[in-house]
């Protein structure tokens, strides 16, 4: 079961303190590279201009905690890396509870959840705490330690390029910049790693694949600033991969254009996997599809997800875990949804009949001499497919017309090509 393998890999990545820069990103990429030896890791120095943005300084954390007036250690970064506000600057001192409250973040509506909060571009320090624990804090003097460092370094990302028969590219992107959260963070790189392993193992690929593991937003902007002309020249389809690990629902976010081949494939796949999938529009965007589809960039990138970010109660909290939220079954569903999309793209060619009129299928052993319900259904699908092989309809076009999943036609195409009844145009 591929979902169990992906889940185990997510567990391996779980403890790492990831942010948009730093050791956590590099360690995550190192572990991915063990799975994907052809992963190439890039380093972009702090201060590098990337369109309207600038690559930030690196953030490192050695230790962070609060000591209560009674000497109890709370908000310990070593216990849960969500406790420390992302990109907290160094601080050491004593504060009254009243003053400390200005640096604490909690969610009253979710009293047992530690929220995930960051401050990448404004210098401050703070701690995230379960509201139930915060409400029990007593008056008095608290000792605070944030042993962190912000200094010049690098933004890192990883890239796998897999050559195909065509230089035209399918682009897959996922992010590696959040600490210990399961669906919103680890499902994306874990599933993408195993998709890349599958693609690497194929004997032939029709298209070239560009697969990247990046920090969200600043990573995609930086990547685009380095590779835009090549991307615009070669990328004809692709998916942003995030939140693909729970087993509650499936959902789709379109590209800004909403009518690319990526959009058509995503809708087709999800319609057959889950007819009740949730269909969002461009105004519901929130991940790196914002960058890939921005004006002037205009890449054909859509999103196939399980439950969308922001639409499940555990989102951006410690409750987004690998036990209750992300499961092997959920990851397997996310993996196969995107894999089906890729398989459809790999086979989405135009076909033309090689004979005039309807071919005689019986003499080729393609028409059953014993009529059963199953044989009639299979034969009808084959004959319906043939009826649209006029060189003007793609695989996806025909699948939609005959109302079957496109992957159900892969074997039909193989048989008909073998019998020289159709040819790829």
C-alpha positions, 0 to 999 in steps of 0.5 A: 500500500503506497499510502503507508510508505508515504505516511512513514516518510511523513513521520520521518519529516515530522520533527524537523523545524522548517521555516522559509529558510534555514537548517530545517529546509536543508535537512528536509531536502537532504531526506528527500534526496535520499529518496530521490538521488537525482534531486538537485539542491540550490542555494540563493543568497540572502539579499537576492532580488526576486521580482518585487521581493528580496530573499530574507535572512536565515532564521535559526533556533537553538532553544526557546521556552518560558519559565513560570513563577513556580519554575515550570517550563512551558511553551518549550520549543524542544517539545513542540516547534509550533510553540515559538512564533516563526522568525522570532528575534532573540530575547532573554529577560523577565516580564510580568504576566501582563507584559508577557500576554502581549507576546502570546498567541492562542485560539479561544475557540480551540482551547487545546490547539497550539496555533501556527503563527509567523512574523517573517517580515517584521521583527518581533518575538512571541510564543504560541500556546494552547488557550486552556493553558494560557487561561491558567497562567498565574500572575507573577514574573516570568522568565523568557528565553528565545535563543535564536539568530537571524543572519545572512545565509541562503534560501534553499530549494530542490529540483528534479528534472526528468527528460521525456520524449518531448521537451514540453514540460509538466510542472509539479510544485510543493512546499517545505517551509512549515514545521510539524503540521501534517496535511498543510505541510507534510502531505505535499512533499511526501506525496510529491516525493513518491510521485517523483519516484514513480515517474523516475522509474518509468521506462519512457515518458512522453513529456519532461517533468520539472518537480520542485520542493520550495519554501512557499511564496518566497520560494516560488517567487525566487524560482520563477525569477530564475527560470521564468523564460524557460517555464513559459516556453516549455510548461504546458500543464502542472499542479501545485501539490498541498493538503493531499493527506486527509480522507475527508474530501477532494477539492479543486482550485483552478488556474487563473485562466480556469480553462487550461488543460490542467483544469480540464484534467483535474476536473475529469479526474476528480469527477470520477474519483469523487463526484461530490468533490468541492470545486473552488474558484480563483478567488479562493486561492491561497498557496503558490498557485497565486504566484504561478498564475499571476499576471505576466507569469500565467502558467497553466497550474491548477490544484488537486487537493483533499480538504483545502487549506483553511477549510478544516478545523485543525488547519495551522494548529498542532491538531493537524497531525499524522494520527487524526487528520492525515492517514495512509488512506488519505495520502494514498487517495491524494497520490492517486488523484494526482497520478491519474491526472499525470497519466491522462496528460501522458496519454492525451493524444489525438487518434485517427481510425486507420480503416474506412467505415466500422471495422470488423471486430469479430475477425480480430477477436475483439467482439465476443461470440458469447454476449454477456452484460460485461462483454457488451459494456466493454465492446460498447466502450471500444466501439464508442471510442473508435467512433470518435477517432477522427483525428479531431478529438483527444483522449480527454475529449473522447473520454468526456464524450463517452462518459468514462474515466480516461484511464479506462481507455488506456487498454482500449488504445493499446489494443486498437493500436496493436491491431492497427485500427487507430494511429496517433495523429 
